[in-house]
């Protein structure tokens, strides 16, 4: 039986509710317009995956909620700030089925709001009073920013390898997953080997998560996705399913024509090719490999409900459809 996220997060569900309460409290500010935008963003926040990873990773040794809670809040704020910035840069109008901040209030407000959320994330991480975690937070912010710059510079460029793609999503998505797991381990006074295991888990799970995201960008419907199908192609972002098409049809294909001409008429054909069952299967196989790698050393951690949750979460990531 496939588990729901609420079941997977059971060992930390009560504390996750405290994270959500803290996030919603951010809208209690003196400026009515800022309060309105913050409330809108926090209500539209996602599944709470990154805070859950922080809390679950802190469950193996000394679980100190006073230290872990601000880090869990920080991880979610950092995630949301990147989404607000991404949407403004990409001129996106919908995210998770909700109109984006930039669409409602303009790009300038969106960029400034993203900056505000980054600043609040830094404020929360400082509450951990752990210099190692504060430094890790700063390094992750730099990694994410450089990853976004890299994606922007390589838009509509065909000269990219799979290795380039994995490096890009490692910076864009996996770095925040590994921040969540590594910081949770550090803040629970985990030994060095356990910190390393949980960092690797977050890194590999994050890559698998992004690959599945990139598959769903082609195969899911707009209602399920919460955004237009084929958004990555529209932005000139080369993802794994599109790369497989290029590898199989190197001479001529709709992805190549779209990137060379930027003519939108090629996009529906490219989307149709990416939906080919063999392309989808190969992409999921790559993602499954990263999920297996994520779980490879979990057996070396203490056997408790949190360990099973991390295993179940890897299974959830590979089976998710939205």
N, C-alpha and C positions, 0 to 999 in steps of 0.2 A: 504493500500500500504506500502510495506517495504521501509524504508528510507536508503539511502546511508550515509556513514560516513560524507561526505562533507556537506550533508544537516543537519545532527545532530550537526555538529560542526559550523554551520552557525554563531552563536553569537560571536564566537572567531576566525573565519576563517582567517581574515586579520592578526591577531596577531600570529596565528599558522604559517603563511607564514614567519613572522619575526623570529620565532623559527627555522624554516628550514634553513633560510639564515644564521643565527648565527651558526648552526651546520655545515653547509658546509664551513664556514669560518675557522673552526678548522684546515683544511688541509693547511692553509697558515703558514707553519712553515719553519725554515731554512734548515731542513734536508730533502732532496729529498725522501729518502726511507720512512720516517715517513709520509711525506705529501701524498705519494702514497697510503699507507695503510689506513690512516685516510679518504682520499677521497673515497676509496673503501668501507669502513665500513659505512660512512655517506650516500652514495648513496644507499646502501642496507638497510637503516633503515626502520622500519616498518610503521605502520599506524599513528603514532603520538598520540596514545591513551593517554599516560601518560601526555604529555604536555597539551593536550586538557582538561584533567581532572583538571589539576592545574588551567588553565585559566577559565574554566567553574565554578569551585568552588570559584574563586575569583570574580565572577560576581554578587554576592548577596548583597554585602555591598559597601565598598569603593574600586572600581577597580583601582588599581595602577599598571600600566603596567611596570613602572620602577623597581618595586619590584618583580612582578610576572614573567616577561620575563626570568630573570636569573634562577629562580626556575624551570620554565618549561623546559628550556634547560638542567638544571641539572638532572631533572627526566629522560629525554630521554637518556642522557649520562650514567647515572647509569644503566638504562635498557640495553643499548647496551654493557656496560662493562661486565655485568653478562652473556650476551649471548656469548660474545667472550671467557670468561673463561669457561662457560659450554661446549662449543664446543671443547675446548682444552682438558678438563677433560674427556669428553665422546668420544673423537677421532672422532667426527662427521665430515663428509666431505661436507654436504650440509645444508644450512639454508635459508629459504624463496626462494628456487630455485637458490641460489647463492652459489658458492664454498666458504667454510669457510676460515677464516684467517689462522687457524692452518694447513689446508690442503695446502694452497698456500705458506705460509711462515714458517711453522713449529710451534710446540707447545710452544717453548721458546718465540718466537716473540709474539704469541697470548697472553700468560700470561702477558708479559710486556706491551703489548698494552692495555689489560684489566685494568692493574694497572694505566696506563697513563690516560685512560678514567675516572676511579674512581677519580683520582687526579683533573682532569679538572672539574668533576662534583662538587667536593668540593670547587673548586675555584669559580665556578658560584654561588653556594648556599651562599657562604660568601658575595657575592655582595648584597644579600638581606638585609644585616646588621641587621638581626633579630636573636638573640642568641637562641630563642626558636626553630626556624626552623633549624638552624645549628645543634642543639642538636638532633632534630628529624631525620635529615639526617644521623647523625652518628649512632643513635640507629637503624635506618632501615638498614644501611650497616651491622651492627653486626647481625641483625635478618636474613638477606638474607644469610650471610656467614654461620651462624650456621644451617640454613635450608638446605643449600647445603651439609654441612658436614653430617647432619643427613640422607639426601637422599643417600649419598655415603656409609655410614655405614650400611644402611638397604638394600642395593642392594642385590637382590636374596634371601631375607629373607621373608618367608611366614608368620611369626608371627607378623602380623600387623593388626590393627583394622581400621575401617573407621575413628574413632576419630584420630588415628595416621596419617592417610592420610590427613584429614582436617587440622590438625596442621602443617603438612609438607608443604602443599600448601599455608597455611596462611603465613608461613615464606618465602617461595620461591617466591610467586607471589603477594599475597594479600597485603603484607607489603609495596610494592612499589606503588600499587594503592592507599592505604590509605595515604602514604607519599604525593602523588600528591594532593589528595583532602584536607587533613588536612592542608598542607602548604598553599594551595590556600586560604583556609578559614582564616587562621591566618594572612596572608599577606594582606588580605582585611579588617582587623580589625573586623572580625565577632564576635558576642557574643559567650560565652562559649557553649551554647546549640547548636548553628549552627555549631560550630567546631566539636562538638561531633557527630551531625547528618551526616556531610560530611565525617568524619573519618569512621563511620560505613558503610556509602554508599560505600566508596572505598574498605573497607575490604571485604564486602559481594560480591560486584561486582567482585573483584579480585579472590575470591574463585570460583564463577560461571564461570568466564572466563577460569580459569585453568581446571575446570571439563570439559568444552566444548572442550578445547584443547586436553584433554586426550581422549575424545570420538572420536574426529577427527583423532587422531593418529591411530585409528583402522578403521574407516569407510570411510575416505576420500581417494582419490587416490594420488599417489606420486606426480603427477604434481600439483594438488591443494594444497597439504600439503607443497610442496617445500622441502621435506625430505622423506626418506624411510618410508613406512607404518610399524607400529609396532616397532618404534624406542625405545619406553619406555620399552617394553618387552626385546628387545635386550640388553638394559643397566641394566636389572634386576630391573626396577622401577615398583612397584606395584601401579596401578592406579584404579580408581573406576570401570570401566568395567571389569577389571581382577578380582577385589575383589568380584564382583557380581557372577562371574563364580565360584570362590572358595566357596562362600556362598551357591550356589545352588548345587554344586557337591563336597562336602567336602572330600569324600573318594578318588576320582580319577578324574583328569582333566588335560588337556594339560598345563595349567599354572603351576600347581603343579609339573608336570614332568619336565617342562622346568627349573624351578627354582632349583629343586633338582639335575638335571643332567647337566644343562647348555648346553644341546644338542639342536642345532638350528632346528632340524627336527620337534620339537614340536611347533615351533613358528607359522607356517602357520595355524595349526589346532586351536591354541589358538586365533589367529586373527579372524578366521572364527566364532568361538563361541562368541567372543566379538561383532561381527557384527549382532548377533541375534537381531531381532527387539525389543524383550522384554527387552533385556539387555540395548540396546540403549535408549529405552523409559524410563526405570527406571533411567538411568544416567542423561538424560535430565530433568527428573522430579526433581531430587535432585538439579541440577543447577538452575532450574526455582525457586525453593524454596529460594535459596540464592539471586536471582535477586529480588524476591518479598520482601525479608527482606531488601535489599539495598534501596528500594524505600519507605519503610513503613512510614518513618517520613519526607519525602521530602515536604509533604504538609505544614509542619510547617515553611518552608523557604519562603522568599518573592516570590510571583508569577511573574516570568519573563521568557523570552525565555530560559535562562540557565537551569532553573528548568525542563522545558519540554525536553531540550536536554539530561539531566541526565536520565529522565524516558525513552526517546527513545533509549538511549545508552544501558540501561538494556535490553530492548526488542531486540536490535540488537545483543547483546552478546549471547542471548539464541537462536537466529535464524541463527547465522553465520555458514558458511560451510567451512571457510578457515582462 
